[in-house]
Every structure is written in C-alpha cells, then in structure tokens.
Amino acid sequence: MKTLFALDLPAETLDLLRESGCRVIEVKDRNALNDALENYPEEAAALASRAVSGNEGLPAPDNIRILFGGKLKLDSSGYRLLCADKEIQLTPHEFGFFDMLSRRPGVVFSREQLLDGMDMRNVVDRSVDSHVKRFRRKLDDLHPGLGHIIQTTYGFGYQLARTFDFEKQYPVRQHRAPASIRPSS
C-alpha cells in the first residue's frame, strides 16, 4: 500500500486517492508536513529524493492520469474526466480516444490509429471526426474553451495540446447545423 503525504489537496482528490488503495496522511501546512515526515521515517525516506511542492512529487494512483499541471484528471476506473469541481462521464469510445491522446501529448495520431485505439475497426475513418466534435462539446461544457486541447492536423489526424491556459478566455465554438437543416439563402 502506498502512503502519500497530502499537502492542501482538494477533498475529491483525497477521496480518489483513498479509493485507489493509497494511505493518505493529510497535512495543512509545511510545518505539519515536517512533523508528519518525522513521525513516518520509512515514508519520509521514500520521499527524500523528491521535491514536494503542493501536490507535485506525490504519485497519482495508477488509475488516475494527471494532465495540464493537475488541472485535468483522467480516471480510468470510472471512465470520467475531472476538472476542478466538475466531471464528465466518457463513453468507452471517448475514453479510448482521449486515453490514447493523453499518453503522448503533442503526437499526431491518424484517424486509423485512433479508430484502433477506440476499438472501432469496422467503420469509416471520418466517423472519428464526429466523435471528436461531440467530445469537444463535452470538454467545453466541463470548462469553457477546453475543447481546444484537441488539435486538428488537417489531412492527417488529431493531437492533444501540450499546454492549455485555463485562465484565458477562448472563443465560443460555433457548431454548424447539418446542411439538411440549414436555412437556405
């Protein structure tokens, strides 16, 4: 069982850590952290090589992938994406897609590679575009502009952005109606 010293972590993160089987020792400030380290010498030795600042240096549970400096968390046990105090459930296809992208940010994946990762081998590769569009909407609902983390490389595929500014105001995406229901000019 892993033992983690939690310095000022949100309650939802502490719950996720405990659910994953970690022993969590909560501390409220650096003085309390120093006291905890003295009281748990074996755990302190394991942490000695790491610089602990906030929640940096503390390992995430195996089922949680931390992205964008801890602002976004992908929970593989619950097929969900967490951002601050909000969460969205992901379909198995969305999870497969995002899981694949989040393992290698900045790497462009072809539609065919993404279909294999989403376990959708018997469909047209352009169906990936529809999944991406719906997934971006979900991301935008989670945090305004978050859909921008999925970047399109025209003619090839998609990639996950390496960085995302959560403070920046992103333009609202305009989703066009299909041609069959657009008003004629």
N, C-alpha and C positions, 0 to 999 in steps of 0.2 A: 504494500500500500504506500503510495506517495504521500509525503507530508509537505504541505505548502504553507508558507507564511503569507497571509493576505494583508497587504497594507492599503487600506482605503479602497476596497473593491466594492462595486455595486452588489446589492443583495442577490440579484438574478445570477450574476457571475458566481457568487459563492454557492448558490443552490446548484448550479450546473456542475461545479467542481465536486461538491459532495455527492451528487447523483452519479458521477462518473467513478466513484470509489476513492476519491482523494480525502485524506485527513487535512482539514483546514484549520489553521490557527490564526484567528483574526487579531490584528493589531491596529491601533488607531493612529499612532504616530511613530516617528523614528526611535524615540526613547523606549516605547513599548516593544518595538521590533528588536532593539538591542537586548532588552530583558528576556524576550522570548528566545532569542538565539543563545543566551547564556543558559536558559533552562532546558534547552533541547540540543545538547552538544553534537549528537550524531547528525541531526538535520542541518545544524549550522556548518558542520564540516562539508556537507554536500553542497551547500550554497556558497562556500568561501571563495570559489573561483568565479562566481557571477557577481556582477554589479546589480544590486536590486534598487530600482528606482520606480516608484509607483508599482505597477504590476509587471514591469519589464523584468526579465530574468526568471520569472516564475513560469514553469512549463504549463502549457494548456493540457487539459485532459485529451486523451487520444481521439475522442470523438468530436472535438471542437477545433476548428481551424480559425485562427485569428488573422484578420486581414485589415489593411489600412491602419496600422498602429493601434489595433484593438477596438476601433470604431465599428467594425463589422465582424460578426462571428457566424461561421457555418457549422451547424450542429448536424453531424451525420447520423446520429442515433434517432433524431426526431424529424429529419428531413425539413429543417427550418433554417431561416436566416434571421439573425438578430441584429438590430441597430438601435442603440440607446435603450429606450423602454418599449420599443415596438418589435414585433416579429411577424414573419410571414411563413406560412406553410408552403413547401415546394412540392410539386408533383415529382414522381420518380424521374421523368424526363428532364424537368428543370434542374433537379438536383444533380443528375448525371452531367448535364451541360455545364452548370456552374462549378461543380466539383472539378471537372476536367480543366476549366479555365483557371480556377483559383490555385491549382497545383503549380502552374507555370505562368504567372503574370507577365505580360509583355510578349508572350509567344503567340503567334498567329496560328490558329487551327483551321484547317479546311472544313467545309461543310461535311465532307465524307468522314473525316476524323471525328467530328462532333456527333454525327449520326451513330458511329460505332460506340462512342462513349455514352450516348443516350440509349444504346441498345435498340436502335430503330433502323435496322438494315434493309427492310423491305419497303421503304418509302422514297419519294423523290427528294433529292438533296435540298431543293428550295423550301421544303417544309421546315427546315431549320430556321429560315427567315421568320416564319410565322411564330415559332416558339420563342425566338429572340424578341420579337415585337411584344408578345404577351409578357415575357419575363421582364423586359424593361419597364413596362407599365407597373408591374408589381413592385419593382425596385423604386420607381418614382413615388408610389404610394407609401413605401417604407420611409423614404427620406427624399424630399424634393431634389430632383436632379441626379439621383443615384443611378438612374438608368444609363448615365453617361460613362459608367465604368465598363460597360460592354462596348467595345470599339469595333467598328466595321473596317475591314480591309477590303475595299471593293474588288470584286473579281476573284477573291480567294476565300475569305472567311472572317473569323472573329477572334478577338483577344480581350483579356482583362487588363484594364489600365494598371500601370504600376503604382500610380498615386491618385488620390482624389481629395479635393479640398472641400471638407464638409461645411465650411463657413461661407463659401462662395455662393452667390445667387445664380443658379443655372436657368437658362430659358426653358419655359414650359414646352414640352414636346407637343406638337400638333399631330394628332393621329387622323389621317385621312380616311374618309368613308370609302368602301369599295366602289369601283366605277359603276356597278349595277345600281347603287342607291344614291350616287351623287346627283345633285340637281344639274340639269342640262343648261347650257348657256344660250 
